[in-house]
Amino acid sequence: MKLLLVEDEEDLAVMLARGLRGRGYTVEHAYDGEEACYLYGIGGYDLVILDLNLPKLDGIEVLRRIRACDPAARVLILSARSRIDERVLGLDAGANDYLVKPFDFLELDARVRTLLRADFVQRAPIVKCGRLSFDPAARTLTCDAAPVLLTRMEMAVFEYLINRQGIVVSSEELFEHIWDSEADPFSNTVKLHIHAIKKKLRAAGAEREYIVNLRGQGYMVTEDPL
């Protein structure tokens, strides 16, 4: 999952980005409101973490512009503006959630997870596919009881696919939502990561391919053999 962090306090932004990347997210950072709007227009982000006190363009205006161009955007406000009327203003402007500074990173992490699974409310906390079990909170994957040890990026790819079981996801969509803007879109990195995940699943005892490659279309995680 790819997040856009909009925060002008550099020390806080570095700390948050490090913590979120440690949870397996791809994080890009904007220091002001204008940059945030520009990046959102080209980035394909799954969630925006948005401060309100921003240079160049206030966070509320950033939120309104994002919401105007993308009604389905998921936005978490992270702000020192703590009065009830200020929080109501942010939520009325289109935020999905509002967290007041100072905060505990564990709470931020939990709220991010909640917002990111909002489109998949039908799924259980532990996502299952055949003999595979994925725990999004602990970020662990097992095949029966055997752990499948994936790298951070491999886990991000698998999480994106398993959250869309039965749906074909193109290489372009995977690349847009997993890798940052500095990655080479013309490389075969998606194919290599899929190959590595399949190899590790087989090593953990998977009896068949859970990730299906549909030629010319993309990849799909499925419980039913094709």
GROMACS elastic network, one bead per residue, 0.5 to 0.9 nm:
[ bonds ]
;  ai    aj funct       b0    kb
    1    24     6  0.79568   500
    1    25     6  0.54218   500
    1    26     6  0.61935   500
    1    27     6  0.86525   500
    1    45     6  0.76795   500
    1    46     6  0.60862   500
    1    47     6  0.81905   500
    1   116     6  0.83135   500
    1   156     6  0.64196   500
    1   157     6  0.81901   500
    1   159     6  0.81613   500
    1   160     6  0.67749   500
    1   177     6  0.55654   500
    1   178     6  0.54678   500
    1   179     6  0.86692   500
    2    25     6  0.59220   500
    2    27     6  0.58707   500
    2    28     6  0.77220   500
    2    43     6  0.86852   500
    2    44     6  0.76545   500
    2    45     6  0.51832   500
    2    46     6  0.54772   500
    2    47     6  0.69657   500
    2    48     6  0.89791   500
    2   176     6  0.81308   500
    2   177     6  0.51806   500
    2   178     6  0.56272   500
    2   179     6  0.73527   500
    2   180     6  0.76329   500
    3    20     6  0.88498   500
    3    25     6  0.69039   500
    3    26     6  0.61047   500
    3    28     6  0.63598   500
    3    29     6  0.84966   500
    3    45     6  0.55420   500
    3    46     6  0.58853   500
    3    48     6  0.57694   500
    3    49     6  0.73385   500
    3   177     6  0.86971   500
    4    26     6  0.86404   500
    4    27     6  0.59252   500
    4    28     6  0.50760   500
    4    29     6  0.58277   500
    4    30     6  0.73688   500
    4    36     6  0.78886   500
    4    39     6  0.81536   500
    4    40     6  0.76071   500
    4    43     6  0.84556   500
    4    45     6  0.63892   500
    4    46     6  0.81118   500
    4    47     6  0.64131   500
    4    49     6  0.61833   500
    4    50     6  0.81241   500
    5    13     6  0.74908   500
    5    16     6  0.84261   500
    5    17     6  0.75553   500
    5    27     6  0.67720   500
    5    28     6  0.61206   500
    5    30     6  0.62625   500
    5    31     6  0.85096   500
    5    36     6  0.84051   500
    5    47     6  0.86392   500
    5    48     6  0.60391   500
    5    50     6  0.63182   500
    5    51     6  0.83768   500
    6    13     6  0.80746   500
    6    28     6  0.86171   500
    6    29     6  0.58906   500
    6    31     6  0.59348   500
    6    32     6  0.69235   500
    6    33     6  0.75752   500
    6    35     6  0.87484   500
    6    36     6  0.63400   500
    6    48     6  0.73985   500
    6    49     6  0.60220   500
    6    51     6  0.58912   500
    6    52     6  0.87545   500
    6    54     6  0.83474   500
    6    59     6  0.86508   500
    7    10     6  0.73254   500
    7    12     6  0.77439   500
    7    13     6  0.58404   500
    7    29     6  0.74245   500
    7    30     6  0.64814   500
    7    31     6  0.53609   500
    7    32     6  0.71342   500
    7    49     6  0.81467   500
    7    50     6  0.66527   500
    7    51     6  0.53858   500
    7    52     6  0.83550   500
    7    53     6  0.84120   500
    7    54     6  0.72445   500
    7    78     6  0.86560   500
    8    11     6  0.89508   500
    8    12     6  0.83888   500
    8    13     6  0.72395   500
    8    30     6  0.75288   500
    8    32     6  0.61754   500
    8    51     6  0.78098   500
    8    53     6  0.79984   500
    8    54     6  0.62210   500
    8    55     6  0.74759   500
    9    12     6  0.55270   500
    9    13     6  0.60414   500
    9    14     6  0.86915   500
    9    31     6  0.77352   500
   10    13     6  0.50125   500
   10    14     6  0.61004   500
   10    15     6  0.85869   500
   10    31     6  0.78883   500
   11    14     6  0.52661   500
   11    15     6  0.62687   500
   11    16     6  0.86845   500
   12    15     6  0.51053   500
   12    16     6  0.60769   500
   12    17     6  0.84659   500
   13    16     6  0.51694   500
   13    17     6  0.59569   500
   13    18     6  0.84403   500
   13    29     6  0.76845   500
   13    31     6  0.86753   500
   14    17     6  0.51973   500
   14    18     6  0.60760   500
   14    19     6  0.85966   500
   15    18     6  0.52315   500
   15    19     6  0.62257   500
   15    20     6  0.86763   500
   16    19     6  0.51009   500
   16    20     6  0.60541   500
   16    21     6  0.84413   500
   16   105     6  0.78619   500
   17    20     6  0.51851   500
   17    21     6  0.59785   500
   17    22     6  0.84057   500
   17    25     6  0.89374   500
   17    26     6  0.87510   500
   17    27     6  0.61733   500
   17    28     6  0.79889   500
   17    29     6  0.79337   500
   18    21     6  0.52255   500
   18    22     6  0.61400   500
   18    23     6  0.88307   500
   18    27     6  0.86921   500
   19    22     6  0.50250   500
   19    23     6  0.65748   500
   19   105     6  0.79346   500
   19   109     6  0.87989   500
   20    23     6  0.50173   500
   20    24     6  0.66906   500
   20    25     6  0.57654   500
   20    26     6  0.78126   500
   20    27     6  0.72282   500
   20   109     6  0.75120   500
   21    24     6  0.50376   500
   21    26     6  0.60015   500
   21    27     6  0.65525   500
   21   152     6  0.84700   500
   22    25     6  0.72936   500
   22   152     6  0.79941   500
   23   109     6  0.82647   500
   23   137     6  0.89955   500
   23   138     6  0.88522   500
   23   139     6  0.75669   500
   23   152     6  0.81137   500
   24   139     6  0.80044   500
   24   151     6  0.89763   500
   24   152     6  0.53034   500
   24   153     6  0.69390   500
   24   155     6  0.71741   500
   24   156     6  0.60689   500
   25   152     6  0.82502   500
   25   153     6  0.83787   500
   25   156     6  0.69340   500
   25   178     6  0.77376   500
   26   153     6  0.85362   500
   26   156     6  0.84237   500
   26   177     6  0.81230   500
   26   178     6  0.60802   500
   26   179     6  0.63914   500
   26   180     6  0.65089   500
   27   179     6  0.89184   500
   27   180     6  0.73008   500
   28    39     6  0.87447   500
   28   180     6  0.67864   500
   28   181     6  0.81618   500
   29    36     6  0.80601   500
   29    39     6  0.88911   500
   30    33     6  0.75579   500
   30    34     6  0.85876   500
   30    35     6  0.56837   500
   30    36     6  0.52663   500
   30    37     6  0.89941   500
   30    39     6  0.77190   500
   31    34     6  0.87657   500
   31    35     6  0.69492   500
   31    36     6  0.74901   500
   31    54     6  0.75232   500
   31    55     6  0.77366   500
   32    35     6  0.55368   500
   32    36     6  0.62883   500
   32    37     6  0.89772   500
   32    54     6  0.53553   500
   32    55     6  0.50143   500
   32    56     6  0.61475   500
   32    57     6  0.67797   500
   32    58     6  0.83718   500
   32    59     6  0.86997   500
   33    36     6  0.50001   500
   33    37     6  0.63671   500
   33    38     6  0.87010   500
   33    52     6  0.88684   500
   33    54     6  0.58956   500
   33    55     6  0.62907   500
   33    56     6  0.58183   500
   33    58     6  0.61383   500
   33    59     6  0.63633   500
   33    61     6  0.81789   500
   33    62     6  0.59863   500
   34    37     6  0.52991   500
   34    38     6  0.63010   500
   34    39     6  0.87117   500
   34    55     6  0.82935   500
   34    56     6  0.62633   500
   34    57     6  0.58488   500
   34    58     6  0.89531   500
   34    62     6  0.77613   500
   35    38     6  0.50437   500
   35    39     6  0.60653   500
   35    40     6  0.84897   500
   35    56     6  0.89508   500
   36    39     6  0.52526   500
   36    40     6  0.60675   500
   36    41     6  0.85846   500
   36    50     6  0.89482   500
   36    62     6  0.73066   500
   37    40     6  0.52111   500
   37    41     6  0.62545   500
   37    62     6  0.63503   500
   37    63     6  0.88167   500
   37    65     6  0.73740   500
   37    66     6  0.69707   500
   38    41     6  0.52855   500
   38    42     6  0.68896   500
   38    43     6  0.86340   500
   39    42     6  0.54199   500
   39    43     6  0.55630   500
   39    44     6  0.88461   500
   40    43     6  0.51349   500
   40    44     6  0.68858   500
   40    45     6  0.68762   500
   40    48     6  0.86161   500
   40    66     6  0.74134   500
   41    44     6  0.77081   500
   41    66     6  0.83231   500
   41    69     6  0.85155   500
   42    45     6  0.88274   500
   43   176     6  0.72384   500
   43   177     6  0.82770   500
   43   180     6  0.83301   500
   43   181     6  0.73808   500
   44   173     6  0.86998   500
   44   176     6  0.60011   500
   44   177     6  0.61552   500
   45    48     6  0.71131   500
   45    73     6  0.83484   500
   45    74     6  0.88643   500
   45   176     6  0.80971   500
   45   177     6  0.64207   500
   46    73     6  0.73877   500
   46    74     6  0.68084   500
   46   116     6  0.71578   500
   46   177     6  0.71004   500
   47    73     6  0.69091   500
   47    75     6  0.58012   500
   47    76     6  0.75249   500
   47   112     6  0.79085   500
   47   115     6  0.78479   500
   47   116     6  0.71158   500
   48    73     6  0.78854   500
   48    74     6  0.62790   500
   48    76     6  0.61007   500
   48    77     6  0.81522   500
   49    74     6  0.87697   500
   49    75     6  0.60096   500
   49    77     6  0.58461   500
   49    78     6  0.64993   500
   49   112     6  0.86607   500
   50    59     6  0.67736   500
   50    62     6  0.86176   500
   50    63     6  0.80315   500
   50    75     6  0.69568   500
   50    76     6  0.60544   500
   50    78     6  0.56117   500
   50    79     6  0.77347   500
   51    54     6  0.67867   500
   51    58     6  0.88287   500
   51    59     6  0.60707   500
   51    60     6  0.89420   500
   51    76     6  0.87279   500
   51    77     6  0.58736   500
   51    79     6  0.51548   500
   51    80     6  0.83347   500
   52    58     6  0.60002   500
   52    60     6  0.62218   500
   52    61     6  0.89248   500
   52    62     6  0.86229   500
   52    77     6  0.72717   500
   52    78     6  0.73407   500
   52    79     6  0.58428   500
   52    80     6  0.81966   500
   52    81     6  0.78590   500
   52    90     6  0.87649   500
   53    57     6  0.86752   500
   53    58     6  0.60710   500
   53    59     6  0.61921   500
   53    60     6  0.88755   500
   53    79     6  0.74896   500
   53    80     6  0.83662   500
   53    81     6  0.85593   500
   54    57     6  0.61523   500
   54    58     6  0.52456   500
   54    59     6  0.60292   500
   55    58     6  0.67825   500
   55    59     6  0.89169   500
   57    60     6  0.84521   500
   57    61     6  0.66724   500
   57    62     6  0.67587   500
   58    61     6  0.54322   500
   58    62     6  0.63910   500
   58    63     6  0.87948   500
   59    63     6  0.60798   500
   59    64     6  0.85986   500
   59    77     6  0.86213   500
   59    90     6  0.89504   500
   60    63     6  0.50129   500
   60    64     6  0.62382   500
   60    65     6  0.86966   500
   60    89     6  0.83032   500
   60    90     6  0.65725   500
   60    93     6  0.68929   500
   60    94     6  0.89849   500
   61    64     6  0.50305   500
   61    65     6  0.62106   500
   61    66     6  0.85904   500
   61    93     6  0.86109   500
   62    65     6  0.52127   500
   62    66     6  0.61711   500
   62    67     6  0.85505   500
   63    66     6  0.51441   500
   63    67     6  0.60243   500
   63    68     6  0.84671   500
   63    75     6  0.77771   500
   63    90     6  0.83128   500
   63    93     6  0.68378   500
   63    94     6  0.67698   500
   63    95     6  0.72113   500
   64    67     6  0.51059   500
   64    68     6  0.60019   500
   64    69     6  0.87443   500
   64    93     6  0.60930   500
   64    94     6  0.68897   500
   65    68     6  0.50404   500
   65    69     6  0.64076   500
   65    70     6  0.84638   500
   66    69     6  0.54296   500
   66    70     6  0.58494   500
   66    71     6  0.78390   500
   66    73     6  0.72629   500
   66    75     6  0.89959   500
   67    70     6  0.50026   500
   67    72     6  0.75275   500
   67    73     6  0.64942   500
   67    74     6  0.89695   500
   67    75     6  0.89500   500
   67    93     6  0.82784   500
   67    94     6  0.64607   500
   67    95     6  0.86124   500
   68    71     6  0.62773   500
   69    73     6  0.88440   500
   70    73     6  0.54719   500
   71    74     6  0.87652   500
   71    94     6  0.86942   500
   73    95     6  0.89115   500
   73    96     6  0.87582   500
   74    95     6  0.73437   500
   74    96     6  0.61701   500
   74    97     6  0.87173   500
   74   115     6  0.68513   500
   74   116     6  0.77747   500
   75    94     6  0.77863   500
   75    95     6  0.51345   500
   75    96     6  0.54340   500
   75    97     6  0.68514   500
   75    98     6  0.87060   500
   75   115     6  0.83749   500
   76    95     6  0.60471   500
   76    96     6  0.59047   500
   76    98     6  0.57410   500
   76    99     6  0.73508   500
   76   111     6  0.82622   500
   76   112     6  0.77263   500
   76   115     6  0.82727   500
   77    87     6  0.89980   500
   77    90     6  0.74209   500
   77    91     6  0.85984   500
   77    95     6  0.65350   500
   77    96     6  0.80064   500
   77    97     6  0.62484   500
   77    99     6  0.60615   500
   77   100     6  0.81107   500
   78    81     6  0.87733   500
   78    97     6  0.87759   500
   78    98     6  0.61824   500
   78   100     6  0.59007   500
   78   101     6  0.66463   500
   78   103     6  0.89786   500
   78   108     6  0.89290   500
   79    82     6  0.73676   500
   79    98     6  0.77521   500
   79    99     6  0.65937   500
   79   100     6  0.51868   500
   79   101     6  0.54877   500
   79   102     6  0.83964   500
   80    99     6  0.86196   500
   80   100     6  0.55190   500
   80   102     6  0.71555   500
   81    84     6  0.88150   500
   81    86     6  0.62341   500
   81    87     6  0.72390   500
   81   100     6  0.68499   500
   81   101     6  0.78516   500
   82    85     6  0.84480   500
   82    86     6  0.65826   500
   82    87     6  0.65421   500
   82    99     6  0.87711   500
   82   100     6  0.58937   500
   82   101     6  0.78478   500
   83    86     6  0.52519   500
   83    87     6  0.63314   500
   83    88     6  0.86592   500
   84    87     6  0.51221   500
   84    88     6  0.60736   500
   84    89     6  0.85178   500
   85    88     6  0.50276   500
   85    89     6  0.60681   500
   85    90     6  0.87012   500
   86    89     6  0.50144   500
   86    90     6  0.63526   500
   86    91     6  0.87613   500
   87    90     6  0.51588   500
   87    91     6  0.62894   500
   87    92     6  0.85276   500
   87    98     6  0.68020   500
   87    99     6  0.88693   500
   87   100     6  0.86989   500
   88    91     6  0.51319   500
   88    92     6  0.59082   500
   88    93     6  0.83924   500
   89    92     6  0.50908   500
   89    93     6  0.60216   500
   89    94     6  0.88105   500
   90    93     6  0.51085   500
   90    94     6  0.66983   500
   90    95     6  0.59219   500
   90    97     6  0.86776   500
   90    98     6  0.74752   500
   91    94     6  0.53145   500
   91    96     6  0.66200   500
   91    97     6  0.69265   500
   91    98     6  0.71965   500
   92    95     6  0.70730   500
   95    98     6  0.70575   500
   96   115     6  0.76934   500
   97   111     6  0.79720   500
   97   115     6  0.82355   500
   99   102     6  0.86707   500
   99   103     6  0.73895   500
   99   107     6  0.88566   500
   99   108     6  0.76159   500
   99   111     6  0.87494   500
  100   103     6  0.64954   500
  101   104     6  0.87565   500
  103   106     6  0.86226   500
  103   107     6  0.72367   500
  103   108     6  0.74276   500
  104   107     6  0.54524   500
  104   108     6  0.66259   500
  104   109     6  0.88501   500
  105   109     6  0.60705   500
  105   110     6  0.85803   500
  106   109     6  0.50156   500
  106   110     6  0.61989   500
  106   111     6  0.86802   500
  107   110     6  0.50510   500
  107   111     6  0.61937   500
  107   112     6  0.85652   500
  108   111     6  0.51620   500
  108   112     6  0.61349   500
  108   113     6  0.86423   500
  109   112     6  0.51442   500
  109   113     6  0.62657   500
  109   114     6  0.86878   500
  110   113     6  0.51490   500
  110   114     6  0.62112   500
  110   115     6  0.87564   500
  110   137     6  0.80255   500
  111   114     6  0.50011   500
  111   115     6  0.62245   500
  111   116     6  0.85621   500
  112   115     6  0.52594   500
  112   116     6  0.61192   500
  112   117     6  0.87057   500
  113   116     6  0.51390   500
  113   117     6  0.62775   500
  113   118     6  0.86719   500
  113   136     6  0.78599   500
  113   137     6  0.75109   500
  114   117     6  0.54343   500
  114   118     6  0.63091   500
  115   118     6  0.51147   500
  115   119     6  0.82494   500
  116   119     6  0.72078   500
  116   120     6  0.84297   500
  117   120     6  0.51950   500
  117   121     6  0.65756   500
  117   123     6  0.86774   500
  117   163     6  0.83321   500
  118   121     6  0.56609   500
  119   122     6  0.84825   500
  120   123     6  0.58336   500
  120   163     6  0.72166   500
  120   164     6  0.85238   500
  121   124     6  0.79438   500
  123   126     6  0.78480   500
  123   127     6  0.65885   500
  123   128     6  0.88527   500
  123   163     6  0.85280   500
  124   127     6  0.58720   500
  124   128     6  0.82420   500
  125   134     6  0.88260   500
  125   135     6  0.70025   500
  125   136     6  0.73645   500
  125   137     6  0.82213   500
  126   133     6  0.64881   500
  126   134     6  0.57364   500
  126   136     6  0.70273   500
  126   137     6  0.87031   500
  127   132     6  0.82191   500
  127   133     6  0.57058   500
  127   134     6  0.50467   500
  127   135     6  0.64726   500
  127   136     6  0.78254   500
  127   162     6  0.76326   500
  127   163     6  0.78401   500
  128   131     6  0.72828   500
  128   132     6  0.56283   500
  128   134     6  0.63050   500
  128   135     6  0.88964   500
  128   162     6  0.83948   500
  128   223     6  0.88169   500
  129   132     6  0.51088   500
  129   133     6  0.65334   500
  129   134     6  0.84481   500
  129   162     6  0.77451   500
  129   165     6  0.80684   500
  129   210     6  0.80059   500
  129   221     6  0.80673   500
  129   222     6  0.69150   500
  129   223     6  0.52280   500
  129   224     6  0.89783   500
  130   133     6  0.80566   500
  130   143     6  0.87865   500
  130   210     6  0.82616   500
  130   222     6  0.82782   500
  130   223     6  0.51436   500
  130   224     6  0.80554   500
  131   142     6  0.80880   500
  131   143     6  0.54194   500
  131   144     6  0.54242   500
  131   206     6  0.73370   500
  131   207     6  0.87463   500
  131   223     6  0.86182   500
  132   141     6  0.70433   500
  132   142     6  0.56684   500
  132   144     6  0.63806   500
  132   201     6  0.89668   500
  132   206     6  0.80587   500
  132   210     6  0.87063   500
  133   140     6  0.81829   500
  133   141     6  0.56936   500
  133   142     6  0.53200   500
  133   143     6  0.64986   500
  133   144     6  0.74762   500
  134   138     6  0.87640   500
  134   139     6  0.71518   500
  134   140     6  0.58629   500
  134   142     6  0.66532   500
  134   159     6  0.78764   500
  134   162     6  0.82898   500
  135   138     6  0.55658   500
  135   139     6  0.53751   500
  135   140     6  0.52995   500
  135   141     6  0.64484   500
  135   142     6  0.87656   500
  136   140     6  0.70253   500
  136   141     6  0.87739   500
  136   159     6  0.77796   500
  137   140     6  0.80865   500
  138   141     6  0.89866   500
  139   155     6  0.77008   500
  139   159     6  0.87999   500
  140   147     6  0.75257   500
  140   148     6  0.76501   500
  140   149     6  0.79235   500
  140   150     6  0.85985   500
  140   155     6  0.83561   500
  141   146     6  0.85745   500
  141   147     6  0.60218   500
  141   148     6  0.54309   500
  141   149     6  0.73505   500
  141   150     6  0.81291   500
  141   155     6  0.83484   500
  142   145     6  0.59005   500
  142   146     6  0.52782   500
  142   148     6  0.52798   500
  142   149     6  0.84724   500
  142   201     6  0.88057   500
  142   204     6  0.79909   500
  143   146     6  0.51639   500
  143   147     6  0.63822   500
  143   148     6  0.67893   500
  143   201     6  0.73969   500
  143   204     6  0.62792   500
  143   205     6  0.66750   500
  143   206     6  0.64388   500
  144   147     6  0.82062   500
  144   204     6  0.87909   500
  144   205     6  0.82678   500
  144   206     6  0.86417   500
  146   204     6  0.59509   500
  146   205     6  0.76738   500
  147   204     6  0.68853   500
  148   197     6  0.88162   500
  148   200     6  0.64115   500
  148   201     6  0.64025   500
  148   203     6  0.82790   500
  148   204     6  0.60174   500
  149   155     6  0.86673   500
  149   200     6  0.73363   500
  149   201     6  0.89579   500
  149   204     6  0.88957   500
  150   153     6  0.78836   500
  150   154     6  0.55388   500
  150   155     6  0.55659   500
  150   196     6  0.85877   500
  150   197     6  0.70236   500
  150   200     6  0.75461   500
  151   154     6  0.50619   500
  151   155     6  0.60137   500
  151   156     6  0.85345   500
  152   155     6  0.52065   500
  152   156     6  0.62674   500
  152   157     6  0.88080   500
  153   157     6  0.62422   500
  153   158     6  0.86200   500
  153   178     6  0.75665   500
  153   179     6  0.84246   500
  153   193     6  0.78551   500
  154   157     6  0.51411   500
  154   158     6  0.61833   500
  154   159     6  0.85394   500
  154   193     6  0.59260   500
  154   194     6  0.75717   500
  154   196     6  0.77260   500
  154   197     6  0.64357   500
  155   158     6  0.50713   500
  155   159     6  0.59367   500
  155   160     6  0.85143   500
  155   197     6  0.83809   500
  156   159     6  0.51411   500
  156   160     6  0.62219   500
  156   161     6  0.87155   500
  156   178     6  0.66653   500
  157   160     6  0.52849   500
  157   161     6  0.63827   500
  157   162     6  0.87587   500
  157   174     6  0.70310   500
  157   175     6  0.89091   500
  157   177     6  0.89071   500
  157   178     6  0.67211   500
  157   190     6  0.84220   500
  157   193     6  0.77123   500
  157   194     6  0.77953   500
  157   197     6  0.88561   500
  158   161     6  0.51225   500
  158   162     6  0.60041   500
  158   163     6  0.84695   500
  158   194     6  0.82452   500
  158   197     6  0.76885   500
  158   211     6  0.88746   500
  158   221     6  0.84629   500
  159   162     6  0.52476   500
  159   163     6  0.60791   500
  159   164     6  0.87024   500
  160   163     6  0.54685   500
  160   164     6  0.67738   500
  160   174     6  0.76360   500
  160   177     6  0.83718   500
  160   178     6  0.83189   500
  161   164     6  0.52113   500
  161   165     6  0.64659   500
  161   166     6  0.89993   500
  161   167     6  0.82075   500
  161   168     6  0.85604   500
  161   169     6  0.72169   500
  161   174     6  0.84201   500
  161   211     6  0.83888   500
  161   219     6  0.78234   500
  161   220     6  0.65012   500
  161   221     6  0.58780   500
  162   165     6  0.50808   500
  162   166     6  0.86044   500
  162   220     6  0.81448   500
  162   221     6  0.57153   500
  162   222     6  0.80864   500
  163   221     6  0.87066   500
  164   167     6  0.54487   500
  164   168     6  0.79502   500
  164   169     6  0.80291   500
  164   220     6  0.77696   500
  164   221     6  0.73358   500
  165   168     6  0.82607   500
  165   220     6  0.66411   500
  165   221     6  0.50742   500
  165   222     6  0.55675   500
  165   223     6  0.79790   500
  166   220     6  0.61062   500
  166   221     6  0.61078   500
  166   222     6  0.53075   500
  166   223     6  0.81036   500
  166   224     6  0.89092   500
  167   219     6  0.82485   500
  167   220     6  0.57983   500
  167   221     6  0.75033   500
  167   222     6  0.83296   500
  168   212     6  0.89465   500
  168   213     6  0.88865   500
  168   214     6  0.78601   500
  168   217     6  0.70260   500
  168   218     6  0.58940   500
  168   219     6  0.54215   500
  168   221     6  0.80389   500
  169   172     6  0.82413   500
  169   173     6  0.64059   500
  169   174     6  0.68547   500
  169   217     6  0.74971   500
  169   218     6  0.52516   500
  169   219     6  0.52444   500
  169   220     6  0.61575   500
  170   173     6  0.52235   500
  170   174     6  0.63937   500
  170   175     6  0.86380   500
  170   216     6  0.85631   500
  170   217     6  0.58255   500
  170   219     6  0.62491   500
  170   220     6  0.88129   500
  171   174     6  0.51357   500
  171   175     6  0.60669   500
  171   176     6  0.85490   500
  171   190     6  0.64232   500
  171   191     6  0.79541   500
  171   217     6  0.81395   500
  171   218     6  0.56482   500
  171   219     6  0.73862   500
  172   175     6  0.51327   500
  172   176     6  0.61078   500
  172   177     6  0.87075   500
  172   185     6  0.80765   500
  172   190     6  0.87516   500
  172   218     6  0.85446   500
  173   176     6  0.51120   500
  173   177     6  0.62477   500
  173   178     6  0.85245   500
  174   177     6  0.53651   500
  174   178     6  0.59273   500
  174   179     6  0.80457   500
  174   190     6  0.73707   500
  175   178     6  0.53826   500
  175   179     6  0.54989   500
  175   180     6  0.83692   500
  175   183     6  0.88244   500
  175   185     6  0.71629   500
  175   189     6  0.84707   500
  175   190     6  0.67090   500
  176   179     6  0.61219   500
  176   180     6  0.75464   500
  176   181     6  0.82472   500
  176   185     6  0.85566   500
  177   180     6  0.80304   500
  179   182     6  0.80446   500
  179   183     6  0.63177   500
  179   185     6  0.89649   500
  180   183     6  0.58378   500
  181   184     6  0.80600   500
  181   185     6  0.86979   500
  182   185     6  0.88417   500
  183   186     6  0.89064   500
  183   187     6  0.84907   500
  184   187     6  0.56223   500
  184   188     6  0.89250   500
  184   189     6  0.85286   500
  185   188     6  0.82114   500
  185   189     6  0.84644   500
  186   189     6  0.85835   500
  187   190     6  0.79675   500
  188   191     6  0.54223   500
  188   192     6  0.63245   500
  188   193     6  0.88152   500
  189   192     6  0.50767   500
  189   193     6  0.61638   500
  189   194     6  0.86296   500
  190   193     6  0.52325   500
  190   194     6  0.62142   500
  190   195     6  0.86106   500
  191   194     6  0.51945   500
  191   195     6  0.61612   500
  191   196     6  0.86676   500
  192   195     6  0.50935   500
  192   196     6  0.62091   500
  192   197     6  0.87220   500
  193   196     6  0.50545   500
  193   197     6  0.62127   500
  193   198     6  0.86594   500
  194   197     6  0.51573   500
  194   198     6  0.62216   500
  194   199     6  0.86263   500
  194   211     6  0.79532   500
  194   219     6  0.87191   500
  195   198     6  0.52252   500
  195   199     6  0.62179   500
  195   200     6  0.87634   500
  196   199     6  0.51253   500
  196   200     6  0.63021   500
  196   201     6  0.86918   500
  197   200     6  0.51810   500
  197   201     6  0.61697   500
  197   202     6  0.86980   500
  197   211     6  0.87385   500
  198   201     6  0.50818   500
  198   202     6  0.62715   500
  198   203     6  0.86358   500
  198   209     6  0.70087   500
  198   210     6  0.78718   500
  198   211     6  0.70692   500
  199   202     6  0.52562   500
  199   203     6  0.62603   500
  199   204     6  0.87629   500
  200   204     6  0.61942   500
  200   205     6  0.87915   500
  200   206     6  0.88898   500
  201   204     6  0.51082   500
  201   205     6  0.65333   500
  201   206     6  0.54786   500
  201   207     6  0.88068   500
  201   208     6  0.88607   500
  201   209     6  0.82170   500
  201   210     6  0.84477   500
  202   205     6  0.51922   500
  202   207     6  0.70103   500
  202   208     6  0.75195   500
  202   209     6  0.79493   500
  203   206     6  0.72923   500
  205   208     6  0.88303   500
  206   209     6  0.73340   500
  206   210     6  0.80578   500
  207   210     6  0.88941   500
  208   225     6  0.77000   500
  209   212     6  0.65295   500
  209   221     6  0.88201   500
  209   222     6  0.87697   500
  209   225     6  0.76646   500
  210   220     6  0.80772   500
  210   221     6  0.55279   500
  210   222     6  0.56808   500
  210   223     6  0.65315   500
  210   224     6  0.82115   500
  210   225     6  0.76898   500
  211   219     6  0.65474   500
  211   220     6  0.55550   500
  211   222     6  0.66628   500
  212   218     6  0.84265   500
  212   219     6  0.55662   500
  212   220     6  0.52043   500
  212   221     6  0.62738   500
  212   222     6  0.73301   500
  212   225     6  0.87165   500
  212   226     6  0.78858   500
  213   216     6  0.87590   500
  213   217     6  0.80019   500
  213   218     6  0.59892   500
  213   220     6  0.66996   500
  214   217     6  0.54422   500
  214   218     6  0.53958   500
  214   219     6  0.59583   500
  214   220     6  0.76548   500
  215   218     6  0.65392   500
  215   219     6  0.85030   500
  222   225     6  0.72037   500
  222   226     6  0.84944   500
